[in-house]
């Protein structure tokens, strides 16, 4: 019955399914139920749990205990969203609404995140609270070389060097970089082939990226990755991992860990970015895209390299990177 609850939210339906669980249908139902956890990535599950805990604390502080399921009143959810509107982005508010709906789903209870009260509140927030979108500050090849210059020969330095080199050469997203496992790599004499099991926005679709070996060992992403794997003796599991003070490898590097690495290396180089931009590892992707366009590459090949299905993202990266290349 616990497996069936993942598939069915309605209690009468559960009782209708119960007779089938004593028959050969039991294995089929269990197989279907085992696929449901894969609908949401584990990182999003962690974010949803955190958002639900925040919502529960807010409810308790206002004498509205959210544990009174089956369903949290949509008016309470709308009130919470209105309170957070001046402090959080619209995407964060939508995510919090999805987290509340996900928690109900986990409890086997139906909840509509598109209830008219919630939907109209979000529409009103969008109209009344203007949102300033800060573009990603582009990081060019020159910036990447400055970041790499701060990396020396210990475990963490070699990891950071590889992160920057592979990130710029491949235009991988942050999530794609930290998701690479050892078995995703195929090292050849003249190149490195990286298999990405997932693509953003395209569940179930993977892709491969080929990185050629370049001249000069210091700035070659393939040679840097080989040295990283050999030095850390990585033969399975995550390639990018956290490193303790004494050089002990820990679990897979997180998105927060990547941001800390970038901030620390940027501080060491005293690298300045555009005042209106925000610092992110995606800046390597934006800088790589802009350099491809300005070197004369047509839009379609340049967009295909970062694996964008259309040129809209390419144009956005180019626009936010243009001030770094134009003469002052």
NORHUDA-V535646 format. One line per field, one symbol per residue. ss: DSSP state (H for helix, E for strand, C for the rest). burial: b if it has 16 or more other C-alpha atoms within 10 Angstrom, else e. A space follows every 10 residues. Layout:
ss=???
burial=???
This chain:
ss=CHHHHHHCCC HHHHHHHHHH HHCCHHHHHH HHHHHHHHHC CHHHHHHHHH HHHHHHHHHH HCCCCCCCCC CCCHHHHHHH HHHHCCCCCH HHHHHHHHHH HHHHHHCCCC CCCCCHHHHH HHHHHHHHCC CCCCCECCCC HHHHHHHHHC CCCCHHHHHH HHHHHHHHHH CCCHHHHHCC EHHHEEECCC EEEEEECCEC CECCCCEEEE EECCCCCCCC HHHHHHHHHH HHCCCCCECC EEECCCCCEE EECCHHHHHH HHHHHHHHHC CCCCCCCECC CHHHHHHHHH HHHHCCCCHH HHHHHCCCCC CHHHHHHHHH HHHHHCCC
burial=eeebbbbbbe eeeeeebeee eeeeebeebb eebeeeeeee eeeeeeebbe bbeebbeebe eeeeebeeee bbebeebbeb bbeebeeebb eebebbbbbb bbbbbeebbb bebeeebbee bbeebeeeee eeeebbbbbb bebbbbbbee beeebbbbbb bbbbbbbbbb bbbbeebbbb bbebbeeeee bbbbbbbebe eeeeeeeebe bbbeeeeebb bbbbbeebbe ebeeeeebbb bbbeeeeebe ebbbeeebee bbeebbeeee eebeeebbbb bbbbbbbbbb bbbeeeeeee ebbebbbeee eeebbebbeb bbebeeee
